[in-house]
Amino acid sequence: MSSLRSVDPDFSIALFEDFAYALYAEAHTARGQGQLAQWAPYLGPEARASLDALGRVPVSAIVVGAMRYVAFSLRAANGQRAEVTVEFEACYTEGQDQSYYARERWRFVRSLTARSRSPENVRVFRCPHCGAPLDRIMGGSCGYCSTVVDGGAFDWTVESIEVLERSTVPPVLTGSAEEVGTDAPTIFAPDLAARHQELRARDPSFDERGLFARVQLMFDTMQSAWSSLEWERARPFLSDSLFETNAYWIRAYRAQGLRNITRNARIEKIELVRIDTDRWYDAVTVRIHATGLDYTIRDADGAVVGGNPRQERAYTEYWTLLRGTARSGPAHSEAVCPNCGAPLQVSMTAICAHCGVKVNSGAFDWVLSRIEQDEVYSG
């Protein structure tokens, strides 16, 4: 998708993902309220019909568990538009207490003449031409500026939605799954050395040792927060979308009276594999080689229902971290606010209790935005 920058220098994959996560939640909320029509700038007729067919029952507690890319095309010669197809895995509640687990395929389209949003506007949904509230949208046109705003002329529009699965049965969280790709060769970006040199030229303080120390801090914090089900402790180090993704799985375990335990988890090796830069963010991808005990217990009686509490499991993952391009300086490897240096005390919206900044925005230090398994990562 980075090729889209050739026609839109402001395009950022990280910001597109934030937009997609937010739109998913807004769309399901709107269909529960019977207000899909005013979302015409972002949801095409076919997409709205697919959502409306699910029923106009109030929808709440929407959590996206995964977003996977299925296809991407950039058609400059014929059609003059970009197309991105993604699959969402999510859960939400309808009515008072009916929970659903869903998997949906969304196809986003956008004109090649459209321009991407800035970070502060990525989750704001208004008329994409003049900024008027969505309640001014009538039949695909804005009642304020009289502009036709559907079809992806000004921003991403979901052209179609295919509901692949929708069930009241939660995902299976017991049993053991064999690791895939752990022994596969590490995938290094061919331009890694050149991109590393460019980043060092802009920020001479950037070095792998400092970056890896911050990765270690993230890893240790996440392992402890995950096993204790106190996931909010990891929030300062994760982007909003990644935090919400893992919250989905925490919720799934709780719903089934289960708890996934990781013990003696440790990183044995970290490799820098990719560096990418857009207008807003520097992105670095590392491959972590880790091991530890990983098993699932039933809370009611402590019985082991998945994994092995006596045999360590080796695994590798690709982690992508983001930091604003305007930021420089050594990475923090202690649990302190990256802006004011105070001990981390953050709200559920990741706001520092001391200086009031949003610590997981990437504006102040590296935050983890994506975790990809070996069999998924393609470089």
DANORRA-V398731 format. One record per backbone hydrogen bond with DSSP energy under -1.0 kcal/mol. CO is the residue of the C=O (numbers start at 0). NH is the residue of the N-H. If there is no record, write none. Layout:
((CO | NH) (CO | NH))
//
This chain:
((0 | 3) (1 | 4) (2 | 5) (3 | 6) (3 | 7) (7 | 10) (11 | 15) (12 | 16) (13 | 17) (14 | 18) (15 | 19) (16 | 20) (17 | 21) (18 | 22) (19 | 23) (20 | 24) (21 | 25) (22 | 26) (23 | 27) (24 | 28) (25 | 29) (26 | 30) (27 | 31) (28 | 32) (29 | 34) (35 | 38) (36 | 39) (38 | 41) (38 | 42) (41 | 157) (43 | 47) (44 | 48) (45 | 49) (46 | 50) (47 | 51) (48 | 52) (50 | 53) (51 | 54) (54 | 56) (57 | 94) (59 | 92) (62 | 90) (65 | 88) (67 | 86) (70 | 84) (72 | 82) (74 | 80) (79 | 111) (80 | 74) (81 | 109) (82 | 72) (83 | 107) (84 | 69) (84 | 70) (85 | 105) (86 | 67) (87 | 103) (88 | 64) (88 | 65) (89 | 101) (90 | 62) (91 | 99) (92 | 59) (93 | 97) (97 | 93) (99 | 91) (100 | 166) (101 | 89) (102 | 163) (102 | 164) (103 | 87) (104 | 161) (105 | 85) (106 | 158) (107 | 83) (108 | 156) (109 | 81) (110 | 113) (117 | 120) (118 | 121) (120 | 123) (126 | 130) (131 | 126) (132 | 135) (133 | 136) (135 | 142) (137 | 140) (139 | 148) (140 | 137) (141 | 145) (146 | 141) (151 | 110) (156 | 108) (157 | 43) (159 | 106) (161 | 104) (164 | 102) (166 | 100) (180 | 183) (188 | 191) (190 | 194) (191 | 195) (192 | 196) (193 | 197) (194 | 198) (195 | 199) (196 | 200) (197 | 201) (198 | 202) (202 | 205) (206 | 210) (207 | 211) (208 | 212) (209 | 213) (210 | 214) (211 | 215) (212 | 216) (213 | 217) (214 | 218) (215 | 219) (216 | 220) (217 | 221) (218 | 222) (219 | 223) (220 | 224) (221 | 225) (222 | 226) (223 | 227) (224 | 229) (225 | 228) (229 | 232) (230 | 233) (231 | 234) (233 | 236) (234 | 237) (236 | 367) (238 | 242) (239 | 243) (240 | 244) (241 | 245) (242 | 246) (243 | 247) (245 | 249) (246 | 250) (247 | 251) (248 | 252) (249 | 253) (250 | 254) (251 | 255) (252 | 257) (253 | 256) (256 | 298) (258 | 296) (260 | 294) (262 | 292) (265 | 290) (268 | 288) (270 | 286) (272 | 188) (273 | 284) (275 | 282) (279 | 324) (280 | 277) (281 | 322) (282 | 275) (283 | 320) (284 | 272) (284 | 273) (285 | 318) (286 | 270) (287 | 316) (288 | 267) (288 | 268) (289 | 314) (290 | 265) (291 | 312) (292 | 262) (294 | 260) (295 | 304) (295 | 305) (296 | 258) (297 | 301) (302 | 297) (304 | 174) (305 | 295) (314 | 289) (316 | 287) (317 | 371) (318 | 285) (319 | 368) (319 | 369) (320 | 283) (321 | 366) (322 | 281) (323 | 326) (333 | 335) (334 | 343) (336 | 340) (341 | 336) (344 | 352) (346 | 349) (349 | 358) (350 | 346) (351 | 355) (356 | 351) (357 | 360) (361 | 323) (366 | 321) (367 | 238) (369 | 319) (371 | 317) (372 | 375) (372 | 376))
//
